[in-house]
């Protein structure tokens, strides 16, 4: 017969082993926490990570963790799945061209209602389960996002996208004031039209909105949560995920990408070309993917950067200095990004 004390000893040993694993994870994170302390990081939130309640709370907890670690997170979100669902309920057709939703005036009103009145509220309330830092904002608030109507070009043909805009101005003053006060701005991707009518917003692709915010704030990082692990060098070989790529190589790949990936990689490229040090594409379907990308040496997605940022060494009060990166070769096969599904295209 087993001695009950043996069971207790084994249980204690198991608990100690689990605690040791957690301690090692925290130790690995520490150099990166030192490196990014005080940095502004813009996170684009969307896709299937917004559907699962478990993933929703996982994301909210990650944002709170970043804030308590001394980082200044800014969340920019879409709500493609929720928008598609509401438009279907109301009998309004959804159509995508060049990876963007064609938006009628009727659809724009629904998008505004869903993003500002439902999705934004849900994100803010979840983040605030860990405090009261999150502040919900629409791009229309305080002229936060000002945009002009835009169009798309498909096979040389100019396509009218309706009430879809391209951001021309970002009110960084209001964002900086909130960040300096320790708040977490949570911005839904609709904007006021420059010179347009009151009450008629423009729908903005959330990837491009996040890029515009990151550029305006001179953010250290732009991180986009999506429904694919990242870019592949040799699809369908899933072991060929590109961990790091430079802007020159990405620019070469861009025309060959699936329509759903084009806005994301364009957003990453524009951010890097305008002063953002790093842009990341990560799989939001994985719990705590945000923390894994920021606070581990390996990361989990694809990072676009011009310079390598090294972690601050333990026991050293000085941050590691960035130096020029040696860019790896990366090629894209003809069947690029087949995992960019319709759900990803719904990812405003």
N, C-alpha and C positions, 0 to 999 in steps of 0.2 A: 504494500500500500504506500502511496506517495506521502511524503511528509508535507503537511500544509505550509511549513516554513520554506520548503523548497520552491513551492509555487510562488510564495511571496518574494523570494529571492529572484526568481526568474522574471517576475513582473517588474521588480525594481530595476533589474539589469536591462530589460527591454525599454523601460522608460528612460533610463540614462542613455542608452544607445540612440533613441529617438531625439533626445535633447542634444546629444553631441552633433547629430546631423544638422539640426537647426542652428547650432552655434557655428558650425562650419559654413553654412549658407550665409549667415550674418557677417562672418569674417570676410567672405568673398565679396560681399556687397560693400563693405566699408570703404575700400579705396575709391569705388565709383561714387559713393555718397560724398566723399571728400572732393572728388573732381567736379561734381555737378552742383555742389552746394551754392545756392544763390542764382543758379542758371534758370532761364525761362525756357520751358519746354511746351510746345503747342502739340496737342494730341487731337487727331481727328478720330471721332468715334462713330461707327456705323456698322452696317451689315448684320449678320446673324448674331453677333455679340449683343445686339440690342433686343433680341427676341427671347432668349433664355433668361429666366429670372436669376438663375445661379450665376450666369456670366455677367448679367447686369450688375449684380452686387459685387462680383469679383472685380469688375472694372472700377466701380465706385470706391472700393477698398484700396485699389492700387493708386487712385488719384489722391486719396487721403494720405496714403503712405508717402507719396512723393512730397506732399506739402509738409508733413511732419519731419521729413528728412531734409528740409531746408530748400527744396526746389520750388520754383514758381510755375505750377502747371496752369495752362489755359486749355479748356476743352472747346472744340468746335464740332458740332454734330449735325448729321443729317437725320434721316428717318425713313429711308426707302421702303422697307417692309411695311411700316405703319401707314405710309402715304399710299402705297399700292393697295393695301387692304381697304382703306377708307374710300379711295376713288372707286374701287370695285363695288363697294356697298352702295355708293351713290350713282352708279352706272356711268361713271366718267371714264373714258378710254385712256389707257396709258400707252405711250409709244416712246421708244428710245432711238435716238440717232446720234452717232459718234459718241456713244457712251453717256449721253445726257438725256434727261426726260424732256420731251416736248411738252410745254406748259401753256395751256389756254388760260384766259382770265379766270374762268370758273375753277380750273384746277389750281391756279395760284392761290385763290382764297382758301381752298381746302388744305393746301400745303402749309399755308401760314397758320391755320387753325391747329393742324396736327403737330407741327414742329414747335410752335410757341406755346400752345395751350396744353398739349399732352406730353410729348417726348421730353421737352426741356424740363417740365415740372418733375417728371419721373427721375431724370438724371440728378437734378439738384437734391431732391429729397433723399435719394440713396447715398450720395456723397455726404450729406449732412447727418447721416446716422453716425458718423465719426466726428461730429462737431458741427459748427454752424458757418463754415467758411464759404460754401458754394453760393454764388449769386447767378441767377438765371437772367440771360439777356437775349433779346432778339437783335438781329442786325439792324433793325429800324430804331432801336433805342439810342438816343443821344447821337444819331447819325453815325452809329458805330461802323456800319458797312454801307458805303455808297457805291452804286454800280451803274453801268450803262448796259442797255440791251445788247445781246451778242447773237451770233449765228454760228453755224457749223458748216464745214465743207466736207462733202463726201464724194469721192471720185470726181473731184473738180467742180461739183455742183454746190452752190451756196444753199444751205437749208435754213429756213426760218424756224427757230426753236420756240417762238412765242414769248412768254414772260420769263425768259431766262436771261440772267445777267452775268457780266464779268466785272469783278470788283475794281474800282478805280481809286478809292480812298478808304483808309482804315483810321478811325479815331483812336489813336494810341493813348491819348491823354486819359480817357476814362479807364482804359485797361491798366495803365501804369498806376493810376491812383488805387485801383482795386488790389492789384498785386502788392503794392507797397503797404497796403493795410492788412496783408495776410489773407486776402480773399482768393477764391478760385472762380474766375469767370467761366461761365458755361454758355456758349453762344450758339444759337440755332442759325442755320445758313440761309436766311432770307435777308434781303437788302432793300433799302430805299433807292428808287431810280433818280439819278441826277436829272433835274428838270422835269421829272415826271409828276403824275397826279398823286395827291395824298391818298393813302389807303390802297394803293395798287403796287404792292411790292414785287420784286423780282426774285425768282427762284435761283439759288446759287448752288452749283455742285459743291458738296461739302469738302471734297479733297482740295479743290481750287480755293475755296474760302479759307481753309486752314492754312494753305500755303501763303495766301495774301496776308493773313494775320501774322504768321511766322516771319515773313519778310519785313513787315512794318515794325514789328517788335525787335527785329534783329535777334531772334531766338537762337538758342544754342542748338536745339533739336526740333525737327518736325517728325512726329510719329503718326503713321496712319494705320489704324486697325481695319483689316479687311477680311475677306472670306477665303483667301489663298495664303499659303506660306510665304510667298515672295516670287521673285523671278527665277526661272530655271535656265540653265545653260544648255541642257539637252533633254527637253521634254520628249517622251514621258518618263525619263529616268528621274525619279523623285529624289535620288541621291545627289542630283546635280544642282541643287538650290544654290543660287549665287549669294554668298554671304556678304560680299563687299564689291561695289562697282563704282567707277568714276563717272563724272558727268559726260565726258567725251564718248565713252563706250555706250552709255545709256542713250545718248542722243542718236547714235547709230542704230540702236535697237528699236527706238520709239515707233517708227513707221510700221514695223512688223508685228506690233502687239495687238492683242485682242481689244475690241472697242471698249470693253469694260475696264481694261487696265490703263488705257491711254490717259484718262484724266488723272489717275493716281500717279503715274510715272512722270507725266507732265508737271504735276504739282511738285513732286520731289525735285525734278530738274530745275524748275524755276526758283525754288527755295534755295538750292545750293548755289545757283548762279547769282543770287541776290543777297549773299552774306550769311545764310544759315549754315552752320558748320556741318550738320549731319541730318539726313532724312532717312527714315526707316519705314519699310513696309512689313507689317507683321500680321500673324494670323490671330484675329480676335476671337476665334472659336476655341482657343486654348485658354484655360483659366490662368489668370495672372501673367498673361503674355507680356504686358507692359513692364512689369517688374523684371521678368526674365531678360528682356531686351536691354533695359537700362542698367541693371545692377549685376549682370554676369559678364564674364570676359568673352564667352562664346556668342551670346545672343541667340535669337531664334529665327530671325527674318533676313531680309535684304537691306543693307545699309548703303546709301549713296553718300559719298563724301569726297572732298578734295584733300583733306588732311586727316591724319590719324590722331585721335585723341587717346593718350595713354592714361591709365588710372593713376591717381596720386598714391605713391608708395606708403605703406603702413609705417608709422613712426616718423613721418616727415610732414611738417606743417605746410610745406609748399606744394602747390598743385603741379601736376605733370604738364610739361609744355607740349603743344602740338607740333608735329613736324610733317614734312611732305610725305604723302602716301605713295607707295608703289602700287599702282593699280593692277589687279589681276585681269587676265584675259577672260572675256565672257562672250559666248555666242548664243544666238537664239535660233531654234529650229523653226521650220515652216509652221508646224502646229503649235504656235506660241500660246501659252497661257490658256489652255483649254479649261482650267479650273475656274476661269473668270466667268461664272454662270450668270443667269439672268438676275439672281439675287444680288450679285455684286453690282450689276448695272442699275439696280434699284437703289443703290447706295448713295443717295444725294448727300 
